Amino acid sequence: MHRAVISTPVVELHVVGVKNYDEACRIAKELVSEGIAAIELCGGFGHRGVAKIVEAVEGKVPVGVVRFDIHPGLEGKVEMMYFE
C-alpha cells in the first residue's frame, strides 16, 4: 500500500494505492473512522469494486468514482479483475 496526503487551505486529500478490493475495503473503513468526509475511487475499480467500497463504508460517507470507457492507465482494462 502507498499513501500520500496533500494539504491545501481548502481540503486535505488522502491518496491511497491498494493491491486488491479487500485491502481497499479495509482502508476505506479506516479512513471513515479517521473522519474522512468522502471517498473518490479510480475508474479502474469498475462497478463491482465501487459496490464493495459502498458496502464497506455502510453509507457513512459518499463514495464517488472517476469513470473511463477504457482506463488509459490500466492497459485498456475497465474492471480491475486481474487482482491476485
C-alpha positions as CSV (number, residue, x, y, z in Angstrom):
1,M,0.0,0.0,0.0
2,H,1.2,3.5,-0.8
3,R,-0.2,6.7,0.9
4,A,0.2,10.4,0.4
5,V,-1.5,13.4,1.9
6,I,-1.9,16.7,0.0
7,S,-3.0,19.6,2.2
8,T,-4.4,22.8,0.8
9,P,-6.1,25.7,2.5
10,V,-9.5,24.2,1.4
11,V,-9.1,20.5,1.6
12,E,-6.8,17.6,2.8
13,L,-6.6,14.9,0.1
14,H,-5.6,11.4,1.1
15,V,-4.3,9.3,-1.8
16,V,-4.1,5.6,-1.1
17,G,-2.9,2.9,-3.6
18,V,-4.1,-0.6,-2.8
19,K,-3.4,-4.0,-4.3
20,N,-6.9,-5.5,-4.2
21,Y,-10.5,-5.0,-3.3
22,D,-10.1,-6.5,0.2
23,E,-7.4,-4.0,1.0
24,A,-9.4,-1.2,-0.4
25,C,-12.4,-2.1,1.8
26,R,-10.2,-2.2,4.9
27,I,-8.6,1.1,4.1
28,A,-12.0,2.7,3.3
29,K,-13.3,1.7,6.7
30,E,-10.1,3.1,8.4
31,L,-10.5,6.4,6.6
32,V,-14.1,6.7,7.7
33,S,-13.1,6.0,11.3
34,E,-10.5,8.8,11.0
35,G,-13.2,11.2,9.9
36,I,-12.7,11.4,6.1
37,A,-15.6,13.3,4.5
38,A,-15.9,11.5,1.1
39,I,-14.2,8.8,-0.9
40,E,-13.5,9.1,-4.6
41,L,-12.3,6.0,-6.4
42,C,-10.2,5.5,-9.5
43,G,-12.1,4.5,-12.6
44,G,-10.3,1.1,-12.6
45,F,-12.4,0.0,-9.7
46,G,-15.3,-0.7,-12.0
47,H,-18.9,-1.4,-10.9
48,R,-18.0,-4.4,-8.7
49,G,-15.2,-2.6,-6.9
50,V,-17.3,0.5,-6.2
51,A,-20.1,-1.6,-4.9
52,K,-17.7,-3.3,-2.5
53,I,-16.5,0.1,-1.1
54,V,-20.0,1.4,-0.8
55,E,-21.0,-1.6,1.2
56,A,-17.8,-1.4,3.3
57,V,-18.4,2.2,4.4
58,E,-22.1,1.4,5.3
59,G,-23.4,4.8,4.0
60,K,-21.3,6.8,6.4
61,V,-19.6,8.8,3.6
62,P,-20.4,9.5,0.0
63,V,-18.5,7.3,-2.5
64,G,-17.7,8.8,-5.9
65,V,-15.8,7.4,-8.8
66,V,-13.9,8.7,-11.8
67,R,-15.1,6.9,-15.0
68,F,-13.4,6.0,-18.2
69,D,-14.8,3.8,-21.0
70,I,-11.3,2.3,-21.3
71,H,-8.9,3.3,-18.5
72,P,-5.8,4.8,-20.0
73,G,-3.5,3.6,-17.2
74,L,-4.6,0.0,-16.9
75,E,-3.8,-1.5,-20.3
76,G,-7.3,-0.9,-21.6
77,K,-8.9,-2.9,-18.8
78,V,-12.2,-1.5,-17.5
79,E,-12.6,-3.6,-14.3
80,M,-9.6,-4.5,-12.1
81,M,-10.4,-8.2,-12.3
82,Y,-6.7,-9.1,-12.5
83,F,-6.1,-8.6,-8.8
84,E,-4.4,-11.6,-7.2
